[in-house]
Amino acid sequence: MKTILNVIWLILSGFWLFLGYLLAGVLLCITIIGIPFGIASFRIGVYALWPFGHTTVERRDAGAPSCIGNVLWLILAGWWLAIAHVVTGIAQCVTIIGIPLGIANFKLIPISLFPLGREIVPTDQPFARR
């Protein structure tokens, strides 16, 4: 079932989300200061490409730089990404077949708000890398 939902997701919204996060990552990597944010954008993009069967967990070794980076990310990009995911998630939930896709969009909100200090892991091993 995960594969079917991932293919539907990929066709309807995943590919476009991936391209958006990829473009943002490339633009962020232009400056040295933006490289950690660009890498985070690439990770979110891959997660947005194939979200079913994966989840995010907090990294315990992430320290104060991740916290400071998350505050900057939240102010500069996080709110806009979260609003976009909420709007598209609601739009996808209008149809019965789109409800799982909308839920997947809602699942992307926490990592789009605070991407640093989080890791994407398979759902069958959510505690494996803590």
N, C-alpha and C positions, 0 to 999 in steps of 0.2 A: 504494500500500500504506500510506503514511503516513496518508492520509485515512481509510482504513478503520480502522486501529488507533486513530487519534485519536477517531473516532466511538464505537468500542467503549469506549475509555478514558473518554470523556466520560460515557457512560451508566452505566458500572459504578462509577467512582470519581472521575473528574476533576471533576465538578460539585460533589461533596461536599467534596473537598479545596479547591476554589476558594472555596466558601462559608466553610470554616473559616479559610483564610488571609485572606479578606476581613473576617470578623468580628474576627480578631486584629489586622489592620491598623487597623480603625476604633477598636478599644479602645486600641491603642498611640498613635494620633494624638490622643488626648484631651489628653495633656500635650505640652509643647514638646520636652522631652527625648526623648520616644518617637517623634517624627515620622520620623526617619531609619529607625527600626525598622519603623514602620508602612508606609513607602514600600517597604522591602525585602519586607515581607510581601505587599504588593499585587503586586510583581514576581514573587514566588514563586507567588502564586495564579494569575496569568495563565499562567505556565509550567506549573503543575500542571493547568490547564484543557486545554491543547493541547500536550503535551510532545514528541510525535513530530515530527521535522524540526527540532528546536532543540537547542542545547547551551549550556553556560556556558563562558565564558573569563574569565580574570583581567584586571582593568583595571590597566594599568601606572601610571596616574596616581593610584591609590588610595594614600593615605599612612597615617600613624600613626593618625589618627582612625578609619579603617576597621578597623585592627587592634584597637584598643581596643574599638570597637563590636562586633566579632566575638567578642571574649572575653566581653563582657557578654551577647551574644546566646546564645553557647554555654552559659553557666552558667544563664541564665534560661529559655531556650526551645529551644535547639538540640538538646540531648540528647533531650528528649521528642519532638520532631518526628522526629529520626533513628530513634529506637526505633519510633515509629509507622510510619514508612516501611519499616523492616526487617520488622516483623511483617506488615504488609499485603502487602509484596512476597513474602514466603515463602508467605503464604496464597494469593496469586494464582498462584504457580508450581506449586501442587499439580496443576492441570489443564494439559494441553498448550496449549490455546488461551489460557490465562492467563499463560504464560511471558513473552511480550513485554510484557505489562502489569506483571508483577513486575519485569522488568528496567528498565522505565521508572520504577517506584517506587524502585528502587535508584539510578537516575540522579538522583533528586531529593535523595538523602541529602547529598552535598557542599554543595549550595546551602542546604539546610535547616540545616546546621551552621554555615556561614560565608557568609551572604548578602551582606555588605557588601564592596565591592571586586570584585564579579563582575558580569558582564553576560551577558544571554541573547541569543544570536545564532542565525540559521539554520545548519543543519548543512552546507549547501553553501558557506558563507562563514565558517568558524570563526575565521579569522585576519584578517578584514576590518577589525575595529574595534580591534585591539590598539594 
